[in-house]
Amino acid sequence: MTQRKYYAVLAGDIIKSSRLSPRQLESVRSLLIRTVDTASGWKRGLVKGKPEFFRGDAWQLLLTDPSMAMRVAILIRATLLARGLADSRVAIGLGEVEHIFSKRVSLSTGQAFILAGGALDDMTRYSSMTVEIPASAGPLSEWLSVAAHLCDSLIGQWTGRQAEMVRAAIDPSEPDYERIGRSLKPAISKQAAAKGLSGANWHAIREAIRLFEGTSWKAVLQPGYPDNQKRLSYSRQPKKVVPAQTTKKG
């Protein structure tokens, strides 16, 4: 039996790109490419091929590890917002990929591409980030997009400086405040870095990323997941609720 392999496809477009000059739009594209290069250094073979651009402001990216998708998506947005030129909508699709064309990822086919493209097309003006997984995943397929929307609501409140701090903090090595502060230009103290990241609600977003990366996507994305979920191991078991006893009055 052929072992199923799952991927993440990130599909996005630059927000309000019509307001950018051709030179500014090219700068945004170049920045996005360099950002993907940064993500490539997080894990060997993480990025398959190169990010591709369509219609001037739309782009697409293929990741070999679904668990890294949210971290990469937020890195892209944090980098763009830190530069101050633009932001991007991002739709993450997780699923199987049938054929991969490394030289031109857009020619690849499969479930993950369909889910990401459809999610981007269906995205409303109320959110700029979402996650789409197969409906076979049951309730998880419903609330996962809501979690992405909540993260997006926090991202939308960032200042450029806060976005720069998150860009430094989001590295998988999870640098401490002192290292984050030194990496900024101009450099700041660890106390200032801690305060800035707190204002950016980084801790809540970090927890969402950690949970996303800790999910067994191989189990979740396979057909029949809800019926097989007992095979998954959880680090925390829900507490058993014991109903309170009612005392009868005489």
ZAMARGU-4260 file (C-alpha; in steps of 0.2 Angstrom, whole numbers, plus 5000, padded with zeros to 4 digits):
<rodrens>
0) 5000/5000/5000 | 5006/5017/4995 | 5009/5028/5011 | 4999/5044/5010 | 5009/5060/5011
5) 5001/5077/5015 | 5007/5095/5011 | 5002/5113/5015 | 4998/5125/5001 | 4998/5144/5005
10) 4989/5154/4993 | 4988/5173/4995 | 4986/5190/4987 | 4993/5207/4992 | 4980/5218/5000
15) 4976/5235/4991 | 4989/5231/4978 | 4981/5243/4966 | 4987/5257/4977 | 5005/5252/4975
20) 5016/5258/4961 | 5024/5245/4949 | 5041/5247/4958 | 5033/5245/4975 | 5024/5230/4970
25) 5040/5222/4964 | 5048/5226/4981 | 5034/5217/4990 | 5036/5202/4978 | 5055/5202/4981
30) 5052/5204/5000 | 5040/5189/5000 | 5053/5178/4991 | 5067/5183/5003 | 5055/5179/5018
35) 5051/5161/5010 | 5070/5159/5009 | 5071/5163/5028 | 5057/5149/5031 | 5067/5137/5020
40) 5081/5138/5033 | 5070/5132/5047 | 5069/5114/5041 | 5078/5106/5027 | 5066/5103/5012
45) 5052/5113/5019 | 5048/5123/5004 | 5045/5114/4988 | 5050/5124/4973 | 5049/5142/4973
50) 5034/5154/4977 | 5025/5159/4961 | 5015/5175/4957 | 4999/5177/4947 | 4989/5192/4941
55) 5002/5203/4948 | 4997/5202/4966 | 4993/5184/4969 | 5005/5171/4975 | 5006/5152/4980
60) 5018/5142/4990 | 5020/5123/4993 | 5026/5116/5010 | 5031/5098/5013 | 5027/5099/5032
65) 5009/5104/5035 | 5013/5108/5053 | 5024/5123/5049 | 5010/5131/5038 | 5004/5144/5051
70) 5021/5149/5057 | 5026/5152/5039 | 5010/5162/5035 | 5012/5173/5050 | 5031/5176/5046
75) 5026/5182/5029 | 5013/5194/5036 | 5024/5200/5050 | 5038/5204/5037 | 5027/5213/5025
80) 5019/5223/5039 | 5036/5227/5047 | 5042/5235/5030 | 5026/5245/5030 | 5022/5243/5011
85) 5008/5231/5011 | 5000/5216/5020 | 4994/5200/5012 | 4979/5188/5014 | 4984/5170/5016
90) 4973/5155/5014 | 4981/5138/5020 | 4975/5122/5013 | 4981/5105/5020 | 4979/5089/5011
95) 4986/5077/4998 | 4995/5082/4983 | 4995/5071/4968 | 5008/5078/4956 | 5022/5090/4960
100) 5031/5100/4948 | 5045/5108/4957 | 5051/5119/4943 | 5033/5127/4942 | 5023/5123/4958
105) 5007/5131/4950 | 5006/5116/4938 | 5005/5104/4953 | 4988/5096/4957 | 4979/5089/4972
110) 4968/5092/4987 | 4979/5104/4996 | 4979/5116/4980 | 4960/5115/4978 | 4957/5119/4996
115) 4969/5133/4997 | 4963/5141/4981 | 4945/5139/4986 | 4948/5146/5003 | 4956/5162/4996
120) 4942/5164/4983 | 4929/5163/4997 | 4938/5174/5010 | 4927/5188/5015 | 4933/5206/5019
125) 4931/5202/5038 | 4947/5191/5039 | 4964/5190/5030 | 4969/5173/5036 | 4961/5156/5036
130) 4964/5137/5036 | 4955/5124/5026 | 4956/5105/5028 | 4945/5091/5021 | 4928/5090/5028
135) 4931/5072/5033 | 4941/5079/5048 | 4924/5082/5056 | 4922/5097/5068 | 4940/5101/5067
140) 4937/5107/5049 | 4925/5120/5056 | 4934/5128/5071 | 4951/5128/5063 | 4947/5142/5052
145) 4940/5152/5066 | 4956/5150/5076 | 4965/5158/5061 | 4952/5172/5060 | 4956/5176/5078
150) 4974/5176/5075 | 4971/5188/5061 | 4961/5200/5072 | 4977/5202/5083 | 4989/5203/5068
155) 4978/5217/5061 | 4981/5228/5076 | 5000/5227/5075 | 5011/5242/5072 | 5026/5241/5061
160) 5038/5240/5076 | 5027/5226/5084 | 5027/5216/5067 | 5046/5218/5067 | 5047/5210/5084
165) 5036/5196/5080 | 5046/5193/5065 | 5061/5190/5076 | 5052/5180/5089 | 5043/5168/5077
170) 5059/5159/5073 | 5056/5140/5078 | 5071/5141/5090 | 5060/5153/5100 | 5074/5166/5105
175) 5073/5175/5122 | 5069/5193/5124 | 5087/5198/5125 | 5091/5190/5108 | 5075/5197/5100
180) 5080/5215/5106 | 5098/5214/5099 | 5091/5208/5082 | 5081/5224/5079 | 5087/5239/5071
185) 5089/5250/5081 | 5092/5237/5095 | 5081/5238/5111 | 5082/5231/5128 | 5075/5214/5133
190) 5062/5224/5144 | 5057/5234/5129 | 5055/5218/5118 | 5045/5210/5131 | 5033/5225/5132
195) 5032/5226/5113 | 5028/5208/5111 | 5015/5209/5125 | 5006/5223/5116 | 5006/5213/5100
200) 4998/5198/5109 | 5012/5187/5103 | 5009/5175/5117 | 4992/5170/5111 | 4998/5169/5093
205) 5013/5158/5099 | 5001/5146/5108 | 4991/5144/5092 | 5006/5141/5082 | 5012/5128/5095
210) 4995/5119/5095 | 4995/5119/5076 | 5013/5111/5075 | 5008/5099/5089 | 4993/5092/5079
215) 4995/5075/5071 | 4991/5081/5054 | 4995/5064/5046 | 4981/5056/5057 | 4969/5071/5055
220) 4970/5072/5036 | 4968/5054/5032 | 4950/5048/5027 | 4940/5042/5041 | 4949/5053/5054
225) 4934/5055/5066 | 4932/5036/5067 | 4950/5033/5070 | 4954/5048/5082 | 4955/5036/5097
230) 4972/5031/5090 | 4979/5048/5093 | 4988/5052/5109 | 4985/5068/5119 | 4997/5076/5131
235) 4982/5081/5141 | 4966/5072/5146 | 4950/5081/5150 | 4945/5080/5168 | 4931/5069/5172
240) 4916/5080/5179 | 4907/5072/5193 | 4889/5079/5196 | 4886/5087/5212 | 4875/5078/5224
245) 4859/5085/5228 | 4855/5085/5247 | 4837/5082/5250 | 4828/5093/5263 | 4817/5085/5275
</rodrens>
